[in-house]
Amino acid sequence: MKKIIAILLLVTMALTIVGCSAIDTLTLEHFEKITNNDAVFYYLKVDNEQDHIDLDNYLFTPQYVEWHVYEKNATNIYELNNHNIALREGNNTFIIKTQNIFGQITEYTIHIYRNKMFYVTFEGLDNIIPVEEGSCVSMPDNKPRKKGFLFVDWDWDFSRTITEDVTISAIWKRNVIRVE
């Protein structure tokens, strides 16, 4: 028994010397670490096109540490079966639990924000343009037509970012025909 305790003590000291403690057992690449009062969490923003994320490409641990992913929603936390996970539009919250060879468990909260997709409609045109949240919409090449009016311009600042579904109004000038 004394030999086992001595060996465990030596292993503990060796692991401590090489930096193997319960703290900082997880490296999160491309995530931003955010500290808010006493809470620490990690944040990553992805494009709308990215509807899945393989956490094996972002999270790294030493060989002696295993980790599991839990999804957190408004009412429950449940373990996911793999590290390639589906992302909803908006905020996705996950708990990463690491466990080292001594059984020490550390929890990390990560938020992955998938940009939302919004839709822009131009008055007088039939097309609806999908635009990713935070992006700008381009002025359409074709002009709308309205009987008795001339199209002047669009009532929109095209440098403005899209944050919701939008219908962009046309500016019209009455087409006056003079009869002599």
Secondary structure, DSSP 8 states (H G I E B T S, - for coil): -HHHHHHHHHHHHHHHHTT-SSTT--EESS-EEEEETTEEEEEEEE-TT--EEEGGGTEE--TT-EEEEEEE-SS-EEE-SSSEEE--SEEEEEEEEEE-TT--EEEEEEEEEE--EEEEEETT---EEEEETT-B----SS---BTTEEEEEESS-TTSB--S-EEE-EEEEE------
